[in-house]
Amino acid sequence: MSSPEISNGSVTNGKANASLILGVISIVLAIVPLGGMILGIIGLIIGVIGLREVKGLKQRSRKIALSGIVCSS
């Protein structure tokens, strides 16, 4: 029984997705001064880490990571 192989080019990065989600939530919570800022900072850090992983592992989610960084900042 062989296991299916997953190529790195078809895998999306979870940190890139998390960064985008946190960035969008931080935009929505911009009304609450501290809540939006905290989520934005966390999203920015996770986005940068995710972008480095995407480059190193040659994954497809580079645009998602960049979008997360933009939304978080």
Summary of the structure (lengths in Angstrom):
residues: 73
radius of gyration: 14.2
end to end distance: 47.3
largest distance: 55.1
contacts: 238
relative contact order: 0.27
helix: 78%
strand: 0%
